[in-house]
């Protein structure tokens, strides 16, 4: 039986539209099974805590479990490659951090392009760090520390959480902008670095507020300045580095990413879910406890932040000639 031309074209058009319609419908009912949130760091650290906070919220809001999987190593590049290679269906997400922006320049043999291969979904929070010194250091302000460092070039040890880690990047940018010579000492993580800072084996460190605030309050470390443009509510009496070194700004941040080509409807659904969390009083209180500030953004705004941070820290990595461990 030969179909009239008009009827044939109508049926053909309908068939062509089926994949798009099923894709939209599929996205509208998302998620229908557990979602895996991949974290590039070990359990109990800031990245893991952020992932579990937002994962629990999304589980309750979207009525499906968000399972956190820790796959540490190489500045989160192992975790990122896992997500890059996953199906673009919204069921494998990445906890995106500043380390992803740093790693884009730090590693020259990556099997992916982070900006090209990961779709920004939602930002969660911005986390200031704090410039802390051992109490034996004869400086109570950043200006005094700079003067002390210039009088003792290369003799002051700066602890970092490893080559290419955010604390090292923050410190190297400080060295460049303040014109001081500090000896960078790389540790395998912030924990061991803090232990030696407390013991006086190293003298200064740029560390997260969440990890150091208990020692600051106990008088075991001295806070000289926070690294963000504005003072932190967690340490309201501590000035910013920028008050002494104009233009200095450094902060960690966390968000969600997905494989490229993930349906826009799924990304938008996740984005709305995360942004709803960031105005919930209980969630904002938890973020404040971590020394952070909620950072609601659209996927486009988060994409812009990632691009800007990748360029900014790429310059620091190149100028300081930082190499991976």
C-alpha angles and dihedrals in degrees: 000000000000115000120221111257094246093052091046093052091047092053092045092052091049092051092049090052094053097083091050093046093047090047091053093046091047090052092048093058094042126164107042096154138024118303120219117221110197118209121193095211138063124272121280096028125114094269093050092047092051092048093051093046095053092035092058091048093050091046090057095041099043096035096234130098118260105206117204114217119189114213105166127187146095098023093307093305093123091054092045093052089051090057094041089058095044123101113274093240103110095253096104116052134174128226097228118208141169087269089071090059092047094046092055088073101023095063118053096185103057116145092218142041107236097206092046100039104040120064113215110237109172141335119232113186146337116231122201120211126213132228104232132181135192109260089244089071108100095227132096097175136040090248091055091047092052091050091048092048093049090051090051107036114191093359099096115083118219115200120217135182090241139304110311094013119137092250090057092046091050091049095046091051089050090051091052096045097041095041096233133138113227125170108238114220114192121210130184094255140341094275097066090041091055091049091057092043089055089048094050097243087121125027110208140025140173101224138163116272091231092060098041108032095089090055091046092052091047091052093243092118130029118226112216100174146336118244101229126090091248127047117261122251087220091060103023095166094052114094125223124258087238090065086069102023106039114222096020114137130156131159141153121239138189134206146141129271135182136196113284115267092035105152114270090229091060093046091050092049091052092044092054090048093052094044090051088056092052093062095043109108094222092051095045089051091053091049090050089052087059090052091251138127123224111250111195112186141158116249088256093052091047090050090054092050092051092050093048093047092047090055094043097050093037088065091051092048092051098044093046090043092227114183128192119259 
